[in-house]
Amino acid sequence: MLFIGIPIFHVFMLSSNYAQRDYQNEEEAEHNSDVECSLCNSTLTIFDAEAGEIVCSNCGVVIQDNIESLEKEWRAYTAEALRGKERSGMPTSLAIHDRGLSTYISDSHVDAAGAIISPEQMSKIRRLQKWNKISNFNSRAYTRNLKNAFALLSRIKDKLSLTDAVTEKAAYYYRKALTKKLIKGRSIEAMIVACIYAACRELSILRTLEEIAKAANTDKVFAGKCYRLLLRHLKIQNLPLVDCGNYLSRTANNANVSEKSYRKALEMLSMVKKDPISFGKDPNALAVAVLYAACIREGEKVSQGGMALAGNTSVVSLRKRFADVIKIFS
Ligand SMILES: [Zn+2]
């Protein structure tokens, strides 16, 4: 019943809408397009630039909505004004559930000119607000899922000080995962962590899966499983390898190691990287172990526990990699 209900609702909304509007805009004229109506298979469609919708001219079903309009939303009468004006408004973002394209009707009691809206008009506007809210927020499980996921994404973005480029990429992966139904039976949190980690890897930004999972307050093992699933299903390949040197500088910064020890560690790391013993080892733990070894060599007092904490790794892995480093230099 529900599936039949939606198109009928759309048709009703449209017929009432379109009856009031006169078609002066050229863009709104009927034209043949590649898009096909899912109900009557007609290719005769109407593009409504104002509403950003493609509508079937045969049966009135909305085929596509929330289409971006690339036209200008202002008019200029002189050449000077034309040059001075630019497109305004927020850029669209994948990390917003509706890409920031949906209509928002404000709660205010005054109109755009500042005049108080008359009671008759107000009741009409209240009704519009109500329908707008219903169509925006309660529409589909898909939209609700995106809303929850992207709220979490923006929280993690703040906690880990990620850039917009990372969140956009993560949101892109998440949308793909949702379309491929990878999230079914898994948690939104774990999948978002996996998407952020994949985005960080792709953009060569140093964030460990553990770190991101901790910020999202979720299990890193499940997040790791989701990450591998994501790589497999979205065919993400050839992610750039994270260089040990990046980890080294971060750990040295966190542990307040002297410049002399850091330089020594860089020198040692270039030798360690060439040695087969280091192949396939966790680059972060390896970098921490090299830094620890360099500090000992330079006579700087550091503890294994403190170094492991600064490098975001465990003391056990530090000791194991430290043993490897000793083997290389002995
Ligand atoms: Zn149709």
Boltz pocket constraint, residues with backbone or C-beta under 6 A from the ligand:
constraints:
  - pocket:
      binder: B
      contacts: [[A, 37], [A, 38], [A, 39], [A, 40], [A, 41], [A, 42], [A, 56], [A, 57], [A, 58], [A, 59], [A, 60], [A, 61]]
      max_distance: 6.0
